Amino acid sequence: MAGSTTSQRTPGAEGRRDGPLIVTEDLELLDDLLRLCAAAGAEPDVYHSVPERGGGWEGAPLVLVGDDAAARCRGATRRQGVLLVGRDQDDPDVWRRAVEIGADCVLRLPDAESWLLDRIADVVEGVGEQALTVGVMGGRGGAGASTLACALAVSAARTGRRTMLVDGDPLGGGVDVLLGGEQTEGRRWPDFAASKGRVAGGALEESLPELHQLRVLSWDRGDSVVVPPEAMRSVLAAARRRGGVVVVDLPRRVDEAVAEALAQLDLGLLVVPGELRAVAAANRVASAVGMVLQDLRVVVRGPYASGLDDQWVADALGLPLAGELPLDAGLFAAQDQGAPPGGGRGPLSRFCAAFWDRALAGGVS
């Protein structure tokens, strides 16, 4: 039952899982399947008929059998993960052929392309626990949200966790600048602004700048680029599928793209200085954010106006208190010397370490 084979895999490619096994001689169908595999970051093996024992039928994570090859696959070992794929929408015998080869389901292209792309990407990336995803936003301008977002990401990465920092604020100046990596090579948001559908998590991560043991998706220094909601949804979903920790720095305004980001957060942190005007401004931000995000908590930053403390601010906003962030007098001096936020031993670093100890030990409750 062996047929000729054309391997599409690069043996030993680091970080790659085995891709699907494709069985077809239909060149048009093969082109479609190879395109979907490329979009998912998969490296398939292609056969014209069932490979001989040891050739991959039993071990492949997914088998895509073309309509043209169904008859040649009769008698193959029964297994899960076999899909019968074709283009004829009106074929009355397709289900009979699917039963004969033990296929899980029948797919008709192009209608099923999106579903099949997701399935291929799942086997390439693995389906594991999603990243704990935390969003940070300021209650007013200059609250220090971007600094806290960077510090949380640096702190998580230094514990050995896979960490990604996503800059969701195109007008914020760039978190890569805060981390001293604005010249580091790698892709930025403008490269992903046209993304639709599924983005391969591994390809995303490998393409981003690596700073202080974490991956950073920020902005370039060009003109402001509008990130459509679809792109925000796709990119964040890809980042979360890789597990570990994802920190998102968000603006105070809630537009469609920010709403997509909020919908993927496990929790949000609202940074509020301990002053009355900041509390008033933060109340408006919290109202807008709370329409999308269920778990929003307040981080109160000192020093405080007379009569205020961290619990007073949290009570005034009607939000749970995530903690108090004291003034870190040495923060700017440390940054001038090249140390990233959260990379030292000051109050900011201690806050971040305590936050992750709670969040990662017992979930986000």
N, C-alpha and C positions, 0 to 999 in steps of 0.2 A: 504493500500500500504506500510505499515511499514515493515521493515526488521530488522534483527539483526544488531547490530552495534559494532564496535571495535574502541573506541576513541584513537587517537594518540596524543591528546593534553594534555598538563599539564595546568590545569585550573589556571588562574591568573598569568601566567608566565610574569614577569615584562618585559616591553619593547617589547613584542610580539604582532603582529597583528594576527587576526584569519587566519588560513590557509585554503586551499581548502577543499571542500567536495568531497570525492571519493566514487563513487557508482560502485561496481564490486564484483563478486565472483571468478574471474579469478585470482588465486594465483600468477601465473607468472607475469601477468600484474600488479597486486597489488604490488609485490616486486619492479618492475621497477618504479612505481609511488611514492612509499614510498622512494626509493633511491633518486629520483629527488627532492622530498620535503625536505629530509634531507640536500641535497646539497644547497638548497635555504634557509635553516633556517626556513622552514615552519613546522607547527604542524597540520596535517590534521585530519579530522574526516572521518571514513570509514563506509559505509553502504552497505548492499547487495541489497537494493532497495530504492526508494524514501522515505525519512523519513516522519513521520507524521508531520502535520502542527506544526510549532514551532521547528522542528527538525533540521533546518539549510538550507534546500533547497533554500528558498527565501533570507536568510540573508548571506549565504556564499559568500565571494568575488569572488570565482571561483568554478565551479563544473566540475569535471572530470568524465565522464560516460564511463565505459568500454563497448566495443561491446556486451559483454555477457549480459549487464544489460539494453540495450536500450529498449527492449520490456517492461521491468518492469517500465520504466520511462515515458511511454506514459500517457498523461493526467496530467502530473505534470505542475505546474504553469509555464507559459512562462516567461522567464527572459533572460537578457544578461549574458554573461560569462559562458555559458555551452559549453563544448568541448567534442566531441565524440572521444575516444581514443581506438586504437586497434593495433594489430600486423600483421593482414592479409593484405598484400600489394595488393592483387588481388580480393578483395571482391566486386562484382558488386552491391550489395544492400546497401552499407554503406551510400551512400548519401540519400537514401530513409529513412533510420533509423534516420539520422541526422535531416532531415526535420520534421519527426514525433515528435522529442523531442525538436525542436527549437534550435538545436545546432548552435553556431556561426561558427564552422569549424570542419573539420575532421582531426585528427592527426594519423599518422602511425609511430609506434616505430620500430626500433631505429632511423629512419631517422629524426624525428622531436624532438628528445630529447633536443637539444640545444635551440630551440625556446621555447619549453615548460618550460624548466628550467628558462629561462628569464621571462616568463609570471608568473610563480609561485613566483619568487623572487620579481617581481613588486608588487604583491598583498601583500606580506609579509612586504616589506619595504615601500610601498607607492611610488607613482611617483610624486615627488614634484620638487621644484626648485633645481637645482644642485648647489654645493658649488662654490663660487668664488675661483678660483684656481690660485695661484701666484707662479711662479718659481723664484729662486734666484741663480745667478751664479757669479763667480768672473771673472773680466777681466784679472787678472793675479793671480798667486799663492799668498796667504796671503792677498788678498784684503779685507777679512772680510765678505765674502758671507754667511758662515755658521752662524756667529754671527748675521747678519741681519735677516736671515731666522728664527732663534730661537726667536729673538726679535719681529719680526712681529707676529709669532704664539702666543707668550706670551701676547702681547698687544691685539690681537684679542680675546683670551680666557678671558682676564680680563674684557672685555665688556659684557660677558655673551654669546658670540656666540659659537656654537659648532665648535671646532677647531681641526684639525689634522695636524701634522707636519711629513712629509715624507722625510727621508734621502735617496737621490738618488745617493750618492757618496760613493762607498764601500771603497775608500782609504782616506776618509776625517777624520777618527778618531771617528766618531759617534756623532750625535747631542745630543744623550742622555747624553754623557759626558759633553757637554757644559751646559746642564740643570741640572747636578748633579744627574742624575738618572741611571747611568750605572749598578747599582745593583738592580734596581727596577724590580720586576717580570713581565713577559709578553713576548709575542712573538716578534721575530726579523725577519729580512729579510730572513735568511736561512730557516725559517719555511714556507715561501711563495714562495721560488724560483721555486718550481715545479708547481705552480698554473697555470691552464689553464681554459679557459672558464670563466664563471661568478663566482665571489666571493661574498658571502653575505655580504653586507655592515655592518649590525648590528653585525654579528659574528666577522668580522674583527675588528671593533672598540672596542668591548668588550674584545678582546684578547690582546690588546696592552697595554703597560705600560701607566699609567696616571701620568703626571708630570705637576705641575703648572696649573691645570685645563684643560689640553689639552692631547690628545692622541698622542703618538709618535711611529713611525715605524722607527727603526734605525737598526744597525748592532750589532752582538755579538762580543766577543773578540777573536773568533776563526779565522781560515784561511779565506782568502778572498773568497767570494762566488759570482759567476757570476749570475746575475739576467737576465733570458731570456726576450726578448721583450714581449712575451705573458704574463709573470707574471707581468711585470711592467704595461702593459695595463689593466689587470684584477684587480690588486690591486688599481690602481689609479681610475679606473672607479667605483669601490665599495666605495672608500673614497668619491668621488664626489657626489654619489647618496644620501648621508645622509644630504646634504645641509650644510649651514654655510660657513666655510673657510677652505681651504686646502693650506698649504704652502709646497713647495717642494724645498729642498736644492739640487742643481745639480752641477756636475763637469763641467770643462771647455771643456772637449772633448765630442764630439757628436758621440756616438756609437748607435747601433740599439735600445738598451733599453732607452737611453736618448732621442732619437728621439721619441719614444712612449710617454715618459713623456711630451716632448715639445708639442706634438700634442694635449694634453689634457689641456694645460694651457690657461687661459684667458689672462694673460699677463706675461711677464718676466722682471725681474730687473737685470741689469748687473752692478755689483759694480766695480767701477774703481777709484783707487787712483789718485790724481791730479798731475801726473808726466808723462813725455813724454814716457818713456819705458812702463809704464802701459797702456797708450793710444795705443801704437803700438801693444802690446800684445792683448788688448781688441778688437782691430779692427779685428784680425783674429778670435777671439771667436765669435764676432757679425756676421761675414760673415757666419760661419758655422751654428750658431743658427738661423739666419734669413732665412735659406733655409727651415726651418720647422715652425718656430713661426712668425706670422705676427706682433704681438704687443710686441716689445722689447723696453724697456726704460732704460736709464742710471741713476744710482745713483752715484754721485761723492763724494768721501771721501777726506776730507782735512787731513793734511795741503797741500798746493799747492806749486809746483815749481814756480820759478819766472816767471811772465808773464801769468800764467794760472789761470783760475777760472772755476766754474762749467759749465757755458754756453760755454766757449771755448772747454772744453772736449766734451760736447754733440755735438757741431757743428763739431768737428774733427771726431767724430764717425758717424755723420749723423743720430743720434738717438734723440728721444724726451727726455727731461730732466724730470726725475721723482722727483728729489730733490737733495739737498745737505746734506750730512751727516758729520757734523763737528766732529772733534776729541773729543772723550768722555774720558776725563782724569780720571774719576772715575770708568770706566767700570771694569777694572781688579780688583781693590780693592773691588768693590761690589761683583764680582764673587767669590773672595776669602772668602767673608763672607756668601756665599750661595745664593746670589740674582741672579736670572737668567737674561740674556740679555733682555732688554726691560721691566724689572720689577721695575725700579726706576723712577727717575724724570729727568734724564740727557738728553743730546741731542739725543741719540739713541731712548729713549722712546718717546720723543716729535716728532721725525721724524715718528715713527711707528703710533702714534695716528693720526697725520695729514694725513698720507697715507691712513689709513682705513677710516677716515672721508670722504675723497674724493672718494675712490674706492667704498665704500658701500652705500654712499648717492646717487650717480649718476651712478652706474654701474662702468665700468672700463674706461669710456671715459674721 
